[in-house]
Amino acid sequence: MPIFIYWLWCGLKARAIFYLSAANPGFEYGGVIGASKKSILDKFPPQYIPKGILINPSEGVRIADEIMQNAGLSYPVVVKPDIGERGFKVELVTNETELAQYLANSNDQLIVQEYIDLPMEAGIFYYRLPNEPKGTVSSVVLKGLLTVTGDGTSSIKELMMKNERARFQISRLSTAGRVDLSAIPQKDENILLEPIGNHVRGTAFLDGCYLINEQLNEVIDNLSKGIDGFYYGRYDLRCKDEQALYNGEFKIMELNGSASEPAHIYSPGFPLLKGYKVFFHHWRILYKISKINHAQGVPYMSFATGLKALRKSRFTR
């Protein structure tokens, strides 16, 4: 609620409630809502992004498979709406049958993306004032995917019941049928329960701000300045390890725009007041960037257009 009030206050000062659309003039709606994920990823050099295609669910699985083959994509793949937020309908699809089921329950354009099976997943928050030559990495969140560790006697379901985070996912995973919850893992065997790094899927968001240094800042700053009209957002990426991150050897799954959050604050035990301080700092920066761009001729999104974009967003349905 305090952040919501601050947003309204900034909107009153800007005389535009959707002022934050001006922060990233290179993205549709500034990346606030309703922006195409594929169109944003296409702005990057190929070495930084997974192979990906757009498909129309109405064309069916055979045509989708043919498009995948032509693009050099093979199972498993990640499938998600091209316009969507908060991990909405993001799924790891391992075969043609699963893809057919996904398509049957979809109406909107989808991204089929190469699955990047690298151990380190991170969210890197970056911003740069348009009148300054250098930007800042202000947040790093590390994503601990949902796993359980075998003890040699308990089933996966029993292990999940003992895990504060995993037990809330039992019903969903039982329905999905991807994991045999009755199986008994060997002692010290790690079982990956959910490959998608999203909070609602049981992923732990961990404070990785200790990774921020001049090397990381330079890598992300140089990459970001090559993306026309980008000043504020969060990279969701995967890499081999910390050194690979510093070397710029990573794959970007998504770049989220003006609606992004510095997600390290969701780390367990992160102080509430400190979290608010981080939020207010980023919203002040967002307002400054939007105001500077607006003064240089970037229009604020109108209220009517904002409502249209909200309806367009899959997250609101």
HELIX and SHEET records of a PDB file:
HELIX    1   1 PRO A    2  ALA A   14  1                                  13    
HELIX    2   2 TYR A   19  ALA A   23  5                                   5    
HELIX    3   3 GLU A   28  GLY A   31  5                                   4    
HELIX    4   4 LYS A   37  LEU A   41  1                                   5    
HELIX    5   5 PRO A   46  TYR A   48  5                                   3    
HELIX    6   6 PRO A   57  GLU A   59  5                                   3    
HELIX    7   7 GLY A   60  ASN A   70  1                                  11    
HELIX    8   8 GLU A   96  ALA A  104  1                                   9    
HELIX    9   9 ILE A  156  MET A  161  1                                   6    
HELIX   10  10 ALA A  166  GLN A  169  5                                   4    
HELIX   11  11 ILE A  170  ALA A  176  1                                   7    
HELIX   12  12 HIS A  199  ARG A  201  5                                   3    
HELIX   13  13 CYS A  209  LEU A  211  5                                   3    
HELIX   14  14 GLU A  214  LYS A  225  1                                  12    
HELIX   15  15 GLU A  242  TYR A  246  1                                   5    
HELIX   16  16 ALA A  263  TYR A  266  5                                   4    
HELIX   17  17 LEU A  272  ALA A  295  1                                  24    
HELIX   18  18 PHE A  303  LYS A  312  1                                  10    
HELIX   19  19 ARG A  314  THR A  316  5                                   3    
SHEET    1   A 4 GLY A  52  ILE A  55  0                                        
SHEET    2   A 4 LEU A 110  GLU A 114 -1                                        
SHEET    3   A 4 VAL A  77  PRO A  81 -1                                        
SHEET    4   A 4 GLU A  91  VAL A  93 -1                                        
SHEET    1   B 5 ALA A 204  ASP A 207  0                                        
SHEET    2   B 5 THR A 136  GLY A 144 -1                                        
SHEET    3   B 5 MET A 120  TYR A 127 -1                                        
SHEET    4   B 5 TYR A 232  CYS A 239 -1                                        
SHEET    5   B 5 PHE A 250  ASN A 256 -1                                        
SHEET    1   C 2 THR A 147  THR A 149  0                                        
SHEET    2   C 2 ASN A 190  LEU A 192 -1                                        
END                                                                             
